[in-house]
Structures are given as C-alpha cells and as structure tokens.
Amino acid sequence: MSGAKTPELEALQAVLAAEHAAVYGYGVVGGRVAEERRAEAQTAYDAHRARRDALVRKVRDLGGDPVAASAAYALPFPVADSASAVRLAAELEERVAGVYSDLVRASEGAQRGEAAGALREAAVRAVRWRGGSVAFPGLAEWAGTGATAETSAGASAAAGADSTVTPAPASATPTA
C-alpha cells in the first residue's frame, strides 16, 4: 500500500478484503442454494460487487493501492447443500458487518455514514439468511459469539484478518 497509512485507510483495506471474500463466497452460495433463494443470493452478490468496486475507487482516492482478491478462499465449513449454503451466506454477512463496524469506528463524516449504512445492509441480509437477529450486529464481543473486542476490532484492521472467508494457500483449490 502506498501513501500514508491512516486508520481509515487501513479499515477501508480490511473492508475491501472482506468484500473480495464475500464475492467469492456468494459464488459458492449461488451454486448450492435452493432455487427459491437464488434471486436473494444474486442480489447479495451484486451488492457486494458494487461495494467492492466503490471501495477500490475510495482506496485509490486516499492514495492507497487497493488490496487484491485472493485466487481462492478456504470456506469456514463444507458447503454441500442448500442448508449449508444458507448458513454460509449468514456467516459472510456477519463477518462483513464486523469489518464495517471497524470502518465506522475509524472514519468520520460522510464515510462513517456510508460505513454505517453498509453495516446495516449486511446485518439485515444476515437476519434474512439466518432467520433471527443478534443484539449488536457487527460487534462480535457483544453478540455472544465468544469473540473478544480485539478479535473483531483490532484484528480486522490488521491486514484484513477478519476477512469473510480465509484466503486459501496457493496450492489449494476451491471446494465448490
């Protein structure tokens, strides 16, 4: 990354990494989800692609080199059927919401408003996929997931550690 590393730019890079992973993850979801939820998966995929593309422009505007997508990502669990695809979609949205919460904390003004809107959208999609809500979307330390504040806040800003799905080793192949 070039330019001055600000907390906002680092958080933007982490969000961009999470959006890259979400786009990949929704490719898997779309291939496994039942027909009646396929349009919902397509809509989410399109939303994440649009956010990713806007984030690339935003990072460049701030003088950074946008983090590139990995060639493949290791999924958090096997996705062999529609039920596991729905579970993956909920997981993708929960993780994206967590990274957007870090951007809300790191930014000000219009960028904070945009990040809060993206967090809200991810939280709403997570509820739709999961069928239930959490008290504090995007804040794992308050959602009862067992994660600590450092896990959701600091780790995601550091090199995109809270990416939606984990980049696979170079020799790995996608499971979908």
Beta strands, then each sheet from edge to edge (+ up, - down):
strand 1: 73-74
strand 2: 166-167
sheet 1: 1+ 2-
end
